[in-house]
Amino acid sequence: MSPAVVGRRGLTGNDAVALAWRQINPDVVAAYPITPSTQVVERFARYLADGEATTEFVPTESEHSALSACVGASAAGARVMTATSSQGLALMHEVLYIASGLRLPIVMAVATRALSAPLNIHGDHSDAMGSRDAGWIQLYAGTVQEAYDLSILAVRVAERARLPVMVCLDGFTLSHSLEPVLVYADDAVRAFVGEARTSGYRLLDGQDAGPLTVGPLALPDAYMDFRRALAHAMARALEVVAEETAAFNAHFGRALPVHLETSGLEEADGALLLLGSTADAVREALVGTSAGRGGIGLVRLLTFRPFPAEAVRKALSYVARVVVMDRADSLSTLGGPLGIEVRAALYGQAFPPAVTDVVYGLGGRELRPRDLERLRTLFQEAVPGPVYLGVEDG
């Protein structure tokens, strides 16, 4: 075990994120409570009350105000964090674009949850997927350990890429579930994240010489240049995430996957591809079992934005069929957001695998044995989808 690891503790996903925040000790946290992310900030506030962190905590009147406060603090050169879910992330939507457009390295924990209506407080990926094109890097945890690890990694990624980062953990399935977590020494965490690399962001601290405009009006002759620069930064972020993940693994003696992890692809004829904590149940039930001529493998993405197209193409290069499991629906008639991205990544390949898009688990619906069996049968069927798992006849 690495000397950076001080022991193993039972933590929920929200506890793990709050612990990472305490160890990082950001300059500012601004937040407004919403289920199932509330406990992140509750736990962190307890650390503050106990004198275990020195962060300036700003309780706001809404999630829109919370992210607005984060934007102001980050623009002044502060290291900033927040947390939200569902309607809270939707209420932040306007400000998401301002944070990314100003290239501010804010880190946000998103305990992913269904969107209203109808009202549902349980986990799916609809909220984060609704913000997928807002210019934020999106990292998806598959376990509580990864929620902890990614919360630490995200600081380095955000400050180096000069982009905000969402650390997404499945609502309730991870946010409220207790798992054993390898915990790192405070000194090791602070040595990894280092001093805030935000000197280039001190837009509002008065240290810059001469007049300064923040968030200026950009007319047609200039606006597209700004957006192209943001697109370039997002493309470069793939390399940043990979390099910082390697640095994280070396520092803590870990093996956090870079962009994606695979299981059982060596002998597989088909593969399941998905995000988040469902991977454990699918791996246990289906990976290595028969899918017609060959077996079933698994690809789980950790990085969704920027989309790791080349890594996905390489992982799927030897399989004949891919079943993409989407825990959100685009309502475009083309399936879920992940399925659309996978098809785009595979387009133009000489011999691309056939892709079936499956929408599942909306509003926290569990995978049942018959749903897992239905997934298996999709490898023998030429069904492009979308297949709404468990409600195909509804």
N, C-alpha and C positions, 0 to 999 in steps of 0.2 A: 504494500500500500504506500502511496506517495506520502512524503512527510508533510505535504500541504493538507492532507486529510486528517482531521482531528477525531473523527468517529462517525458513527451511523446513528441517525435519529429518525423517529417516526414523525413525518410531517405531511400535512395536506398540501395541495398545490399552492393555495393561497398563503399558507404558512411559509412555504419554501421561497416564494417570491418576496414576501416581507422580510425574511431573514437575509436574502441577497441584498435587498435595499439597505437594511441596517448595516451590513458589512461594507457596502459601497459608500454609505453616508452621503447621499447627494446633497446639493445645496438647497434645492427646493422640491417639494412635493405639493402639488395642488390637485384636489380631487373632490368628487361628489359621489355619495354612495349609490350603488345599484347592484342588485343580486345578479350573478353569484360572485362578483368581484369585491364586494364590500369588505370582506375580511382581510384582504390584502392591506388596505389602508388602516383598518381597525388595529391589526397586529402591529403595523408600523408605528401607529400613534402610541401604542403601549410602550414600544421601545423608546420613543421620544420622551414619554412621561417618566420613564425609568432612568433617563439620562444616558441611554446607550447609543444615542445618535444626536447630532446637532443640527439636523436639517430644519430649514424654515418650512413649516407646514401651513398651507393656505387652504382652509375649508371654504368652498365656494357655494353659490346658490344654484348651480346647474353644471352639467357636464360641459356645455358650451363655454361657460365661464372658466371652468377648470382648465381646459386646454388653452383658452385665451391667456390665462395667467401663466401657463407653462411657456407659451410663445414669448411673452414679455420677458420672463426670467431667463429663458434660453438666449434670447437676443441680447441680453445684458451680460452674457458670458457664464451663466450658471449651468451646472449639471442638474438636469431636471428629469423627474419621473412622475407618472400618473398611472391610474388604472381605471378600467371601465368595462361595460358589457352592453350588448343588445341596444335598447333604445338610447342608452347613454352614448354609445359610439355613434349612433345615428344622429343624435343631437349635436355631436362634435363635427359632423361631416363638413360643414363650411370651413371650420378652422383647420381640419386635416390638410387641406390644400395650401393654406397659408404657411403652416409649419414646414411642409416639404418645399414649397416654393421659395421660402427664405433659407432653406438648407439648414434647418435647426436640428441638432442631434438629440431630440427628446426620445425617451424610452417609455413605452406604454405597455402595461400588462393588460391583455384582453382575455377575460374568462368567457369564452365564446358561448353565445346563447341565441335562442330563436328570437325572431322579431315579431311584434304584433302587426296586424290582428290575425287570428284571435290571440289574446294574451297567453303567453307561455313563458315560464321562467327557466325552462330546462335547456340542455345543451345541444346546439348544432353549430354550424359554421356560417350561418346566414349573415350575422353582423359583420364579421371580419371580411367575408367575401363581398359584401356591399361596399367596402372601402378599399377594395383591392387595387383600384386604379388611381388612388389619391397620392401616389408618390412616396408611400411608406414601405420600407423593407418589412416583410412579414416572415416570422419564424414560428413554426408550429411544434410544440412539445408533444412527445408521445407518452411520457411518464412524468411523475412528480420530480424525479431526478433531473430530467431535461428542463422542466420549468425553472428549477433552481439554476442549472448550468447556463441556460440561454439568457436568463435575466442578468447574469454576470457578463457573459459574452457580448450581449447587446450593447453595452456601454462602449466597449472598444470599437465595435462595428459602426455604431452611430457616429462616434466622434471622428473616426477615420474616413468613413464614407461621406460625411457631412450630409446625412439623411436621417430622418426619424425612423424608429424601429418599433414595430408591434411584436411583443412576445405573446403568442396565442396559446392558451391552454384550455382544454375542453371543460366547459362549464359543468360543475358537479362531478363529472366522471374523474377529473383531475383536481379541480379547484377545492373540492370538499372530501376527497378520498385520501386516506392515510396510507402512505407507502414508506418503506425504509429508504433513507436518503444519505449518501455520503456527504458529510458537511466539511467545508474547508475552514482553515484557520482565518480569523479576521485579517491578520497581517498578510496572508497569502492572497486573499481577495483584493485587498487594497493595493498590494504590490502589482497585481495583474492589471487592474483598471488604471492605476497611476493617478497623477494629477489630471484634472479635467483639461482635455485638449481642446479648449474652446476659445483660445485667444483670438482666433479669426472670426469669432461670432460676437465680439464685444461691440455690437452695434449701438448700444444704448448706455454704455457706462461712462461716457464722457472722455475717454482716453484717446479717441481718434482726433487727429488734427483736422480742422476745417469743417465745412458744412457736410451734412450726411442726410440722405433720404432713405427711409426704410419702407419697403413695400410700395415703391413708386408706381405711378400710372405708366403702363407700357402700351403705347399705341401700336397699330398694325406693323409699323416698320421695325419694332423691337420685340414684341411679345413672343413671337415664335422662336427667337434666339434663346430667350430664357427657358422655354419649354424644352428646346433641343438640348440645352446644357443639363437640364434635370434628367432627361432621358439618358444622356451619356453617363451621368453619375450613377443612375440605377444600373446600367449595363456594367459599369466598372465594379459595382457593389458585389457582383458574383465573386470576383477575385478577392475582394476585401473579406467577405464572409469566409471563404476558403482559407485564406491566410491567417485570419484571426482565430478560426477554429483550430488550426494547427498549433498556433501559439498557446491557446487555451489547453489543449491536450498535453503539450509539453510542460506547461507550468504546473498543472494539477495532476499529471499522470493519468489522464482519462483517455477515452477513445470515442469522443463525441463524433457522430458521423458528419461528413462534409456534404451538405445539401440533401443527401438522401441515404437511406440504408436499404440493403437488399437481403432477402432470405430465400434460400432454396431455388435460386434461378439456374444453377448449374445443370440440373437435369430436367428443367421445366420446359413445357411446350406452351404454357400460358402463364400470365402474371396478373395479380391483383395490384392495383396502385391506389394509394390513399394517403390522407393526412391524419395525424392525431392518434388518440389512444385506442381506437378500434383495432389498430394493427395487432395488438396482443391477442385479442379474441380470434381474429381471422387467422393469424399465424398458427395458433394452437389447433384450430379446427380444420384448416384447409391446406396449409403449406406442406408440400411433399405428398399430398394425396393425388389421386388420379384425375386428370382432366382430358380424357380421350387418349390420344397417343402418348402423351407425356404427363409430367406432374404439374403442380401449381406452385409458382413462386410468388414473392411479395416484394413490392417496392413502396417504401414509405418516405414521403418527402418531409424534410425539416424546413427547407427554404421554399417558399411559394412566390414571394416577390423579393428580388427579381426571379423570374422563373428559370430554373436550371435546365434549359432545353437540351443542351449537349449531353449532360449527365443522364437525363431521361432517355434520350435516344440510345446511348450506349447501354444502359441497363436493359432496355427492351429489344436490343438488336437481334436476339436469338429466339424470341418467342413469336408464336403465330397469332396469338390473341391476347388482348389486354382487356380486363374488366376494371374500369375506373369507378371507384366508390366515392361519390360526392355527398357530403353532408350539408349541402345547400343546393338550391335550384336557381338557375339564371332566369327562369320564366321566359326563355327565348324560343322554346320548342326544340332547342339543340342540346338540352341536357344541362348538367351542372357546370359551374365555372372551371373546375379541375379537368373535367372531361374535354371541354372546349380547348383548354390550354394544351392538353396532351395531344389532341388531334392536330393542333397547329404546329406543335413541335415535331410531329412525325410526318407532316405534309412534305411531299417532295422526296421522301426516301425511296430507294429503288424497290425494296420489298417491305413495306411497313406492315406491322401487325394490324389485324382487324381490331377495332376498338368498340366496346360496348360500354355505355355510360349508365351507371346505376345511381339513382338518388335514394338515399337511405337515412334513417336515424333522425329525421326532422323532429324538432320539439322534444328531443330526448328519447325517442322510441328506441327500445333495445333491439339488438339483433337476436332473433329467435332461431332455434335449430332448423326450422323449415326455411328461414331466410338464408342461412348458410348453405343449405342444400340447394336452394334456388341459385345461389351464386355459382355453385359447382356446375349446374346444368347449363349455365350461360356460356361455358367454354365449348359446348357442343352445338350451340345454336348460332345462326348468323343473324343476330339481333343487334342493330346499331344502338337501339335505345332512343330516348331514355326509358329505362325500366324503373318504375317506382316500387322499390322492394317492399313487399308485404301488402301493397294496395294496388297491384296491377289491374285488378278487376273492379276497382272502386270507381 
